[in-house]
Amino acid sequence: MATKKKVNLSVGRGEKLPASKGAGLTAKGRAKYDAATGSNLKAPTKSGPRKESFCARSESWDGERGKAARKRWGC
């Protein structure tokens, strides 16, 4: 099993948004994560199967950042 690479993302460096502004990664944060892990993260969307999937799997998130992320996705 491959191990995941730890990527240190920061609100102060503009790589993720604070909870007060909707949480989640910025374009800069997604680019940094993609470069470090070989992923291809996409920005939040307001419709379609990606939104439905995100809303379903994040239903139990009850922390400040989780609630803010769900609001940003329109859940």
C-alpha positions as CSV (number, residue, x, y, z in Angstrom):
1,M,0.0,0.0,0.0
2,A,1.4,3.4,-1.0
3,T,1.7,6.0,1.8
4,K,0.2,9.4,1.3
5,K,2.5,12.4,1.2
6,K,1.8,15.0,3.9
7,V,1.3,18.5,2.5
8,N,1.4,21.4,4.8
9,L,-1.2,24.0,3.7
10,S,-1.7,27.3,5.5
11,V,-4.4,30.0,5.7
12,G,-1.6,32.6,6.2
13,R,0.1,31.7,2.9
14,G,-3.2,31.9,1.0
15,E,-3.4,28.2,0.4
16,K,-6.7,27.7,2.1
17,L,-9.6,29.9,3.1
18,P,-10.4,30.7,6.8
19,A,-13.7,29.2,8.0
20,S,-15.2,32.8,8.0
21,K,-14.7,33.0,4.2
22,G,-16.1,29.5,3.4
23,A,-13.1,27.2,4.2
24,G,-11.6,25.0,1.5
25,L,-8.5,25.3,-0.6
26,T,-7.7,28.2,-2.9
27,A,-6.4,27.7,-6.4
28,K,-2.9,28.2,-5.0
29,G,-3.5,25.5,-2.4
30,R,-4.9,23.1,-4.9
31,A,-1.9,23.7,-7.2
32,K,0.5,23.0,-4.3
33,Y,-1.3,19.8,-3.3
34,D,-1.5,18.6,-6.8
35,A,2.3,19.2,-7.4
36,A,3.2,17.4,-4.1
37,T,0.9,14.4,-4.5
38,G,0.2,14.0,-8.2
39,S,-3.5,14.6,-7.6
40,N,-5.9,16.7,-9.8
41,L,-8.1,18.5,-7.3
42,K,-10.9,20.6,-8.7
43,A,-12.7,23.7,-7.4
44,P,-16.1,23.4,-5.7
45,T,-19.1,23.2,-8.0
46,K,-22.7,24.3,-7.5
47,S,-24.3,21.5,-9.5
48,G,-23.9,18.0,-10.8
49,P,-22.7,14.6,-9.5
50,R,-19.5,16.0,-7.8
51,K,-21.7,18.3,-5.6
52,E,-24.1,15.5,-4.8
53,S,-21.3,13.2,-3.8
54,F,-19.6,15.8,-1.7
55,C,-22.8,16.7,0.1
56,A,-23.6,13.1,0.8
57,R,-20.2,12.2,2.3
58,S,-19.8,15.4,4.3
59,E,-23.3,15.2,5.9
60,S,-21.9,14.4,9.3
61,W,-19.3,17.2,9.4
62,D,-20.2,19.4,12.3
63,G,-17.0,21.5,13.0
64,E,-16.6,25.1,12.0
65,R,-14.5,24.3,8.8
66,G,-16.8,21.5,7.8
67,K,-19.9,23.6,8.0
68,A,-18.2,26.4,6.1
69,A,-17.1,24.0,3.4
70,R,-20.6,22.6,3.0
71,K,-22.0,26.1,2.7
72,R,-19.4,26.9,0.0
73,W,-20.5,23.9,-2.0
74,G,-24.2,24.8,-1.5
75,C,-25.1,21.7,0.5
